[in-house]
Amino acid sequence: MGLQGRPAERQGRRVGEGSRQAAGCLSVTAAGRRVLVGRIVGLYGVQGWLKVESWTEPRMQIFKYQPWLLSAAPGQEMEVAGIDGRPQGKGLIAKLPGLDDRDGAAALIGQDIYVARGLLPPPGKDEYYWVDLEGLEVVTTEGVALGRVSHLFATGANDVVVVRDGERERLVPFVQGVYVRSVDISGGRMVVDWDPEF
């Protein structure tokens, strides 16, 4: 994978040769792409501090990517900048500006934390953010169309590309040089060495 060779951003995580990461992707438009980097998971104290689960590597990197877009449901989003954060025990806690009480903070539990795709560092050679792979057309080395990249997920050994064509779903290991022969982000295409019947 990418960032320091370990999991990067959950939806923005990078995949690459020898990579190991941790989860999926969400695209909006090319100009408005955003990346899921964490979630608000609980309360800390009575002064509005929140417990945060971070999917960045290192975990504290989540506080460098601002503003956050908090999302409870599609169409219900809030942009927040000026977030303060620190480690607390084995986790992280965050303080949002203007949020000074436990009751107000409780309303944010369960909200996903997104950031703009443009805030992430550029991927290295032969690395790709998951969000950039989603939507690519997938064809075999013989030119047989398999569908489009729906999303990716991590396994212990490698990442897996989920390719959908209507109701049909194929799981292709993201192993460059073996199954994934080429990726052309600007051309919108991924070429794989994969049996169309599998």
Phi, psi and omega in degrees: 000209192248267191311112180050029176067015181228184183304132176258222183286140186308300179273341180257012184295154183264148172239146180188180182299131180070019187273150171223126182225199183215060155134201202272217181193154178219129178247148172247256173248170180302319181281334186246027180296142177224161187231131177284119183242353180177190181206147174276122189243353181180186181250153175225113179075197185243006184253023174090007178287145182241143171276134185235134171264124183249136176251021175266164177227115359289162185304322182294345181300336181303329181281344177276338179269099180221150008282159172271146169250111180269133185227117175269326181201159178306131179086351178246086183234154179221130178265131183227129176237167179077029182281135176257142179209158179200162173289147175215110184063233179267001183238198179234149173232152183226147176238118179269140180301137177082358180253100189242007180222158183296321182296316178296320179294324182301330181291345182263353181299133179093353180283139176282149179249116177248156170227160178294138180305325182294345179283340183282148177293153179297143178291154178283181179300134180061026174238150181216141171284142179307317183300331180280339179274333182297134180094349179295143172287138180245125178231155177279170178296341177269001178090010179279124180286129180256343183132208181233154177292119177275307179193179178231159172214159183264145169237178179295330185265319184198174175274157181234133178267126176264115182252125181242139174223094186067235180275345183280136180231132177239144178248113183247121178299133177275079177239106184291140180086342178252293179260320179264111185270325177201153177228124179237093183298312183294328179274351177072032186218143173236132179254129182233150173265091189212139178287120181301337181277349184268000000 
